[in-house]
């Protein structure tokens, strides 16, 4: 590969990472701004919940469809379509003057993100080869992990400064820049197929199934696992996903080829992604609540404390790339979740009063370092073992795992910490952090057994490992 081609590829990575950064940022950046949004737009509690949930539901529910569209109608075309939708919806969200307008715009953002994100990862994995692909996926994993921390920081900065609208407006110039530059660097890659070849029954069942699961998990965070309609949505989501498998068995062009779900590396990568996302977003949720409601910090101060965590996640992904490239995924995933367990044990000791930095940062930094390495293992394990024709579907699976994991993690810890979240001291926080330590330790053992031994293949063709 010539020096010009190498430079071009890395500029492609920069642009894709910028787009992905916006998508991940919008999962958490809104949370800090919600109180001020409620005042300015007169939002009640239900509307506030939907400002967050509308984005998550559409993002997580439509990603498998977005991944398969990238494989069928072209990666660049789907990426740019998603980017345009996301950018316009971001502008509309910032200009929203009512609860309805804001929720609809947030849902449209989720639709754009569901097209953009899997197509971007598919472009990345087909652009880079061998060890360079592992490094590129390491950058991608760092974006996925650090975006949550930076989202909290920027949410505080914009809310305290120019206004909450800028958590959305900031996406517009970035979206325009990427939309102008990327077509100059990435070929169109037309597949000769059309969206009419997409498995519509499969798309409908998986969207409804994943959407029901995510909504049920969000409700579990509010009402508990057995409260209200939560069990019905969770059971309905599982049932619809079972129907999805049956539909895919009969489909001529399945949305997700069942052969993918039979490949051990793809399954392992997705489970690692789900667990890492659950632990990291659960940590962000608990620490944010603890810092603001127990220690009395404001949104900006909380964001500033999280900034070192974002840097350490980046360091963790860098170290993870080196470990995966040299020794394989097993040592990386064992060390990553092992560190996450140690960090959670330290966080379980949070005091009822004291220094915020000393109470939170040691444990959170250790966890962030380990989970950064886990994100790398997830992406390299899943994506290194599929050919270009399945790259979009696999990236859709990985990204769906990220969203499901994030929602599951928050629902899990908020249920355990319910007493403290309602103003009952720190006992609930300690119990929730202890539970995450147990989960991390179990995953450290289980994922080590599941992730294939050895280094990921250095080829760019399909490798069908089982």
C-alpha positions as CSV (number, residue, x, y, z in Angstrom):
1,X,0.0,0.0,0.0
2,X,1.4,3.4,-1.0
3,X,2.0,6.2,1.4
4,X,-0.8,8.3,-0.2
5,X,-3.2,5.4,0.2
6,X,-2.2,5.0,3.9
7,X,-2.8,8.7,4.5
8,X,-6.1,8.6,2.7
9,X,-7.3,5.6,4.8
10,X,-6.4,7.3,8.1
11,X,-8.3,10.4,7.0
12,X,-11.3,8.1,6.3
13,X,-10.9,6.8,9.9
14,X,-10.8,10.4,11.3
15,X,-14.1,11.3,9.4
16,X,-15.8,8.0,10.4
17,X,-14.7,8.5,14.0
18,X,-16.1,12.1,14.1
19,X,-19.5,10.8,12.9
20,X,-19.5,7.9,15.4
21,X,-18.5,10.3,18.1
22,X,-21.6,12.4,17.5
23,X,-23.8,9.3,17.6
24,X,-22.3,8.0,20.9
25,X,-22.2,11.5,22.4
26,X,-25.9,11.9,22.0
27,X,-26.6,8.9,24.1
28,X,-25.4,10.7,27.3
29,X,-25.0,14.4,26.5
30,X,-28.7,15.0,26.8
31,X,-29.0,13.5,30.4
32,X,-27.1,16.4,32.0
33,X,-29.2,19.0,30.1
34,X,-32.6,17.4,30.9
35,X,-33.4,19.6,34.0
36,X,-33.0,22.8,32.0
37,X,-34.9,21.4,29.0
38,X,-37.8,20.7,31.4
39,X,-37.8,24.3,32.6
40,X,-37.6,25.9,29.1
41,X,-40.1,23.6,27.4
42,X,-42.4,22.7,30.3
43,X,-41.6,18.9,30.1
44,X,-43.2,16.6,32.6
45,X,-41.5,13.4,33.8
46,X,-42.9,11.2,31.0
47,X,-41.7,13.7,28.3
48,X,-38.3,13.8,29.8
49,X,-38.1,10.0,29.7
50,X,-39.1,10.0,26.1
51,X,-36.4,12.6,25.1
52,X,-33.9,9.9,26.0
53,X,-35.8,6.8,25.1
54,X,-37.0,7.9,21.6
55,X,-33.3,8.1,20.5
56,X,-32.3,4.8,22.2
57,X,-35.3,2.9,20.8
58,X,-34.8,3.9,17.2
59,X,-31.0,3.7,17.3
60,X,-31.0,0.2,18.9
61,X,-34.0,-1.2,17.1
62,X,-33.0,-0.2,13.6
63,X,-29.3,-1.0,13.6
64,X,-29.6,-4.5,12.2
65,X,-31.6,-3.1,9.3
66,X,-29.1,-0.4,8.8
67,X,-26.3,-2.9,8.7
68,X,-28.0,-5.1,6.1
69,X,-28.8,-2.0,4.0
70,X,-25.1,-1.2,4.0
71,X,-24.3,-4.6,2.6
72,X,-27.0,-4.5,-0.1
73,X,-27.4,-0.9,-1.4
74,X,-23.9,0.3,-0.6
75,X,-21.9,1.3,2.5
76,X,-21.2,4.9,1.5
77,X,-24.7,5.6,0.3
78,X,-26.3,4.3,3.6
79,X,-23.7,6.1,5.7
80,X,-24.4,9.4,3.9
81,X,-28.1,9.0,4.1
82,X,-27.9,8.3,7.8
83,X,-25.6,11.3,8.3
84,X,-28.0,13.6,6.5
85,X,-30.9,12.4,8.6
86,X,-28.9,12.7,11.8
87,X,-27.6,16.2,11.1
88,X,-31.0,17.6,10.1
89,X,-32.7,16.0,13.1
90,X,-30.0,17.5,15.4
91,X,-30.8,20.9,14.0
92,X,-34.5,20.3,14.5
93,X,-33.9,19.1,18.1
94,X,-32.0,22.3,18.9
95,X,-34.8,24.4,17.4
96,X,-37.7,22.4,19.1
97,X,-40.2,24.6,20.9
98,X,-42.3,21.8,22.4
99,X,-42.1,18.4,24.0
100,X,-43.6,16.8,20.9
101,X,-41.2,18.4,18.5
102,X,-38.2,17.5,20.6
103,X,-39.2,13.8,21.0
104,X,-40.0,13.4,17.3
105,X,-36.6,15.0,16.4
106,X,-34.8,12.7,18.8
107,X,-36.5,9.7,17.2
108,X,-35.3,10.9,13.8
109,X,-31.8,11.3,15.2
110,X,-32.0,7.6,16.3
111,X,-33.0,6.6,12.8
112,X,-30.1,8.4,11.3
113,X,-27.7,6.9,13.8
114,X,-29.0,3.4,13.1
115,X,-28.1,3.9,9.4
116,X,-24.8,5.7,10.0
117,X,-23.1,3.7,12.7
118,X,-23.1,0.1,11.2
119,X,-22.3,1.5,7.7
120,X,-19.4,3.4,9.2
121,X,-17.9,0.3,10.9
122,X,-18.4,-1.7,7.7
123,X,-16.5,1.0,5.7
124,X,-13.7,0.9,8.3
125,X,-13.3,-2.9,8.3
126,X,-13.3,-3.1,4.5
127,X,-10.8,-0.1,4.2
128,X,-8.1,-1.4,6.5
129,X,-6.2,-4.7,6.3
130,X,-4.5,-6.9,8.8
131,X,-2.8,-5.3,11.8
132,X,-3.9,-1.8,10.6
133,X,-7.5,-2.9,10.9
134,X,-6.9,-3.8,14.6
135,X,-5.5,-0.4,15.2
136,X,-8.4,1.3,13.4
137,X,-10.9,-0.8,15.4
138,X,-9.0,0.3,18.5
139,X,-9.6,3.9,17.7
140,X,-13.3,3.0,17.0
141,X,-13.5,1.3,20.4
142,X,-12.0,4.3,22.1
143,X,-14.7,6.5,20.6
144,X,-17.4,4.2,21.8
145,X,-16.0,4.1,25.3
146,X,-14.9,7.8,25.7
147,X,-18.0,9.3,24.0
148,X,-20.1,8.7,27.1
149,X,-17.7,10.5,29.4
150,X,-17.2,13.4,27.0
151,X,-21.0,13.6,26.5
152,X,-21.5,14.2,30.3
153,X,-18.8,16.9,30.2
154,X,-20.1,18.7,27.1
155,X,-23.7,18.5,28.4
156,X,-22.6,20.4,31.5
157,X,-20.5,22.9,29.5
158,X,-23.3,23.7,27.0
159,X,-26.0,23.8,29.6
160,X,-24.0,26.1,31.9
161,X,-22.9,28.2,28.9
162,X,-24.7,29.0,25.6
163,X,-27.7,26.8,26.4
164,X,-28.9,23.2,26.1
165,X,-29.7,23.7,22.4
166,X,-26.0,23.5,21.6
167,X,-25.8,19.9,22.7
168,X,-27.6,19.4,19.3
169,X,-26.3,22.3,17.3
170,X,-22.7,21.1,17.7
171,X,-23.6,18.1,15.5
172,X,-24.5,20.3,12.5
173,X,-21.1,21.6,11.4
174,X,-19.5,18.2,12.1
175,X,-22.1,16.5,10.0
176,X,-21.7,18.9,7.1
177,X,-17.9,18.5,7.2
178,X,-18.1,14.7,7.1
179,X,-20.7,14.8,4.4
180,X,-18.5,17.0,2.2
181,X,-15.2,15.2,2.7
182,X,-16.0,11.5,2.9
183,X,-17.3,11.0,-0.7
184,X,-13.9,12.3,-1.9
185,X,-12.1,9.6,0.0
186,X,-14.4,6.6,-0.1
187,X,-15.5,5.0,-3.4
188,X,-19.3,4.6,-3.9
189,X,-19.0,0.8,-3.7
190,X,-22.4,0.3,-5.4
191,X,-23.5,-3.3,-4.9
192,X,-25.9,-3.5,-7.8
193,X,-28.8,-4.4,-5.4
194,X,-31.6,-2.3,-4.1
195,X,-33.4,-1.8,-0.8
196,X,-36.3,-3.9,-2.3
197,X,-34.1,-7.0,-1.7
198,X,-34.1,-6.5,2.0
199,X,-35.9,-9.0,4.2
200,X,-38.9,-6.8,5.2
201,X,-40.6,-9.4,7.6
202,X,-37.3,-9.9,9.3
203,X,-36.7,-6.2,9.6
204,X,-40.2,-5.6,11.2
205,X,-39.9,-8.4,13.7
206,X,-36.3,-7.5,14.8
207,X,-37.2,-3.8,15.1
208,X,-40.2,-4.6,17.2
209,X,-38.4,-7.2,19.2
210,X,-35.3,-5.1,20.0
211,X,-37.5,-2.0,20.6
212,X,-39.7,-3.9,23.1
213,X,-36.6,-5.2,24.9
214,X,-35.0,-1.7,25.1
215,X,-38.3,-0.1,26.3
216,X,-38.8,-2.9,28.8
217,X,-35.3,-2.3,30.2
218,X,-35.8,1.4,30.4
219,X,-39.1,0.8,32.3
220,X,-37.3,-1.6,34.6
221,X,-35.0,1.3,35.7
222,X,-38.1,3.2,36.8
223,X,-40.5,0.6,38.1
224,X,-38.3,-2.4,38.9
225,X,-38.2,-5.7,36.9
226,X,-41.6,-6.9,38.0
227,X,-43.4,-3.5,38.1
228,X,-46.1,-2.3,35.7
229,X,-45.8,-3.3,32.1
230,X,-42.0,-4.1,32.3
231,X,-42.3,-8.0,32.3
232,X,-44.8,-7.9,29.4
233,X,-42.4,-5.8,27.2
234,X,-39.4,-8.0,28.1
235,X,-41.4,-11.2,27.4
236,X,-42.8,-9.7,24.2
237,X,-39.3,-8.7,23.0
238,X,-37.9,-12.2,23.6
239,X,-40.9,-13.8,21.8
240,X,-40.5,-11.4,18.8
241,X,-36.8,-12.3,18.6
242,X,-37.7,-16.0,18.5
243,X,-40.1,-15.2,15.7
244,X,-37.3,-13.3,14.0
245,X,-35.1,-16.4,14.0
246,X,-37.9,-18.5,12.4
247,X,-38.5,-15.8,9.8
248,X,-34.8,-15.7,8.9
249,X,-34.7,-19.5,8.4
250,X,-37.2,-19.1,5.6
251,X,-36.0,-15.8,4.1
252,X,-34.3,-15.9,0.7
253,X,-32.1,-12.9,1.6
254,X,-32.1,-12.8,5.4
255,X,-31.5,-9.6,7.3
256,X,-29.0,-11.5,9.5
257,X,-27.7,-14.8,8.0
258,X,-28.1,-17.4,10.7
259,X,-24.7,-18.7,9.8
260,X,-23.3,-15.5,11.4
261,X,-25.0,-16.4,14.7
262,X,-23.4,-19.8,14.5
263,X,-19.8,-18.4,14.4
264,X,-18.2,-18.5,17.7
265,X,-16.1,-15.3,17.2
266,X,-19.2,-13.3,16.2
267,X,-21.1,-14.5,19.2
268,X,-18.2,-13.9,21.5
269,X,-17.6,-10.4,20.2
270,X,-21.2,-9.4,20.7
271,X,-21.4,-10.8,24.2
272,X,-18.3,-9.0,25.2
273,X,-19.6,-5.8,23.7
274,X,-22.9,-6.2,25.6
275,X,-21.2,-6.8,28.9
276,X,-18.6,-4.0,28.5
277,X,-21.3,-1.5,27.5
278,X,-23.5,-2.5,30.4
279,X,-20.7,-2.1,33.0
280,X,-19.4,1.2,31.6
281,X,-22.8,2.9,31.2
282,X,-23.9,1.5,34.5
283,X,-20.8,3.1,36.1
284,X,-21.5,6.4,34.4
285,X,-25.0,6.4,35.7
286,X,-24.2,5.5,39.3
287,X,-21.3,7.9,39.6
288,X,-23.2,10.8,38.0
289,X,-26.1,10.2,40.5
290,X,-23.7,9.8,43.4
291,X,-21.7,13.0,42.6
292,X,-24.7,15.2,42.0
293,X,-27.2,13.9,44.6
294,X,-25.0,12.8,47.4
295,X,-21.9,15.0,47.2
296,X,-23.8,18.0,45.7
297,X,-21.8,18.7,42.6
298,X,-23.4,20.5,39.6
299,X,-23.4,19.1,36.0
300,X,-20.2,20.9,34.9
301,X,-18.2,19.7,37.9
302,X,-19.4,16.2,37.4
303,X,-18.4,16.3,33.7
304,X,-14.9,17.6,34.6
305,X,-14.4,14.7,37.0
306,X,-15.3,12.3,34.2
307,X,-12.8,13.8,31.8
308,X,-9.8,11.8,33.0
309,X,-12.0,8.6,32.7
310,X,-12.4,9.4,28.9
311,X,-8.6,9.7,28.6
312,X,-8.0,6.4,30.5
313,X,-10.6,4.6,28.3
314,X,-8.5,5.7,25.3
315,X,-5.3,4.4,27.0
316,X,-7.1,1.1,27.7
317,X,-8.1,0.7,24.0
318,X,-4.5,1.5,22.9
319,X,-3.1,-1.2,25.3
320,X,-5.9,-3.5,24.3
321,X,-4.9,-3.3,20.6
322,X,-1.3,-4.1,21.5
323,X,-2.3,-7.1,23.6
324,X,-4.8,-8.4,21.0
325,X,-2.4,-8.0,18.1
326,X,0.4,-9.8,20.0
327,X,-1.3,-12.3,22.2
328,X,-4.9,-12.5,21.1
329,X,-8.2,-11.6,22.6
330,X,-8.3,-13.9,25.5
331,X,-5.6,-12.2,27.6
332,X,-7.1,-8.8,26.8
333,X,-10.7,-9.7,27.8
334,X,-9.5,-11.4,31.0
335,X,-7.4,-8.5,32.1
336,X,-10.1,-6.0,31.0
337,X,-13.0,-7.4,33.0
338,X,-10.7,-8.3,35.8
339,X,-9.7,-4.6,36.1
340,X,-13.4,-3.7,35.9
341,X,-14.1,-5.9,38.8
342,X,-11.3,-4.4,40.9
343,X,-12.5,-0.9,40.1
344,X,-16.1,-1.8,41.1
345,X,-14.9,-3.1,44.4
346,X,-13.2,0.2,45.1
347,X,-16.3,2.1,44.1
348,X,-18.5,0.0,46.4
349,X,-16.8,1.9,49.3
350,X,-18.2,5.3,48.3
351,X,-18.7,7.5,51.4
352,X,-21.7,9.6,52.4
353,X,-19.5,12.7,52.3
354,X,-15.9,13.6,51.4
355,X,-13.7,14.5,48.5
356,X,-15.4,13.7,45.2
357,X,-12.2,13.0,43.3
358,X,-10.9,10.6,45.9
359,X,-14.3,8.9,46.3
360,X,-14.9,8.2,42.6
361,X,-11.8,8.5,40.4
362,X,-9.5,5.6,41.6
363,X,-12.1,2.9,41.1
364,X,-13.6,4.5,37.9
365,X,-10.2,5.0,36.3
366,X,-9.3,1.3,36.9
367,X,-12.6,0.2,35.5
368,X,-12.3,2.5,32.5
369,X,-8.8,1.2,31.7
370,X,-10.1,-2.4,31.7
371,X,-13.3,-1.8,29.8
372,X,-11.4,0.1,27.1
373,X,-9.5,-3.1,26.4
374,X,-12.7,-5.1,26.5
375,X,-14.2,-2.8,23.8
376,X,-11.3,-3.5,21.5
377,X,-11.6,-7.3,22.1
378,X,-15.3,-7.1,21.2
379,X,-14.8,-5.3,17.9
380,X,-11.7,-7.2,16.7
381,X,-13.1,-10.6,17.6
382,X,-16.4,-10.1,15.9
383,X,-15.3,-8.2,12.8
384,X,-12.0,-10.0,12.0
385,X,-13.8,-13.2,11.1
386,X,-16.3,-12.1,8.5
387,X,-16.0,-11.2,4.8
388,X,-16.9,-7.9,3.2
389,X,-20.4,-9.1,2.2
390,X,-21.4,-9.6,5.8
391,X,-19.5,-6.7,7.3
392,X,-22.6,-4.5,7.6
393,X,-24.7,-7.2,9.2
394,X,-22.0,-8.0,11.7
395,X,-21.4,-4.4,12.6
396,X,-25.1,-4.0,13.0
397,X,-25.1,-6.9,15.5
398,X,-22.1,-5.4,17.4
399,X,-23.7,-1.9,17.6
400,X,-27.0,-3.4,18.7
401,X,-25.1,-5.2,21.5
402,X,-23.7,-1.9,22.5
403,X,-27.1,-0.2,22.8
404,X,-28.8,-3.2,24.5
405,X,-25.9,-3.5,26.9
406,X,-26.0,0.2,27.8
407,X,-29.7,0.1,28.5
408,X,-29.5,-3.2,30.4
409,X,-26.6,-1.8,32.6
410,X,-28.5,1.3,33.6
411,X,-31.7,-0.6,34.3
412,X,-29.7,-3.2,36.3
413,X,-27.9,-0.8,38.6
414,X,-30.8,1.7,39.0
415,X,-33.0,-1.1,40.3
416,X,-30.4,-2.2,42.9
417,X,-29.6,1.4,43.9
418,X,-33.2,2.5,44.0
419,X,-33.1,3.3,47.8
420,X,-30.2,5.6,47.4
421,X,-31.5,7.2,44.2
422,X,-34.6,8.2,46.1
423,X,-32.5,10.0,48.7
424,X,-31.7,7.1,51.1
425,X,-28.0,7.5,51.7
426,X,-25.2,5.5,50.0
427,X,-26.1,1.9,50.8
428,X,-27.8,1.4,47.5
429,X,-24.8,2.7,45.6
430,X,-22.5,0.3,47.4
431,X,-24.8,-2.6,46.7
432,X,-25.0,-1.7,43.0
433,X,-21.3,-1.4,42.6
434,X,-20.8,-4.7,44.4
435,X,-23.2,-6.3,41.9
436,X,-21.2,-4.9,39.0
437,X,-18.0,-6.3,40.5
438,X,-19.6,-9.7,40.6
439,X,-20.8,-9.4,37.0
440,X,-17.4,-8.3,35.8
441,X,-15.7,-11.2,37.6
442,X,-18.1,-13.7,36.1
443,X,-17.7,-12.2,32.6
444,X,-13.9,-12.2,32.9
445,X,-14.0,-16.0,33.3
446,X,-16.8,-16.8,30.9
447,X,-15.6,-14.5,28.1
448,X,-12.0,-15.9,28.4
449,X,-13.4,-19.3,27.6
450,X,-15.6,-18.1,24.8
451,X,-13.2,-15.8,22.9
452,X,-11.2,-17.9,20.4
453,X,-7.6,-18.5,21.3
454,X,-4.8,-16.8,19.3
455,X,-4.5,-13.6,17.4
456,X,-7.2,-12.4,15.0
457,X,-6.5,-13.3,11.4
458,X,-4.4,-10.8,9.4
459,X,-6.2,-11.4,6.1
460,X,-8.8,-9.2,4.5
461,X,-10.9,-12.0,3.1
462,X,-13.6,-14.0,4.8
463,X,-12.5,-16.2,7.6
464,X,-15.1,-18.6,8.8
465,X,-14.0,-19.6,12.3
466,X,-16.3,-21.6,14.5
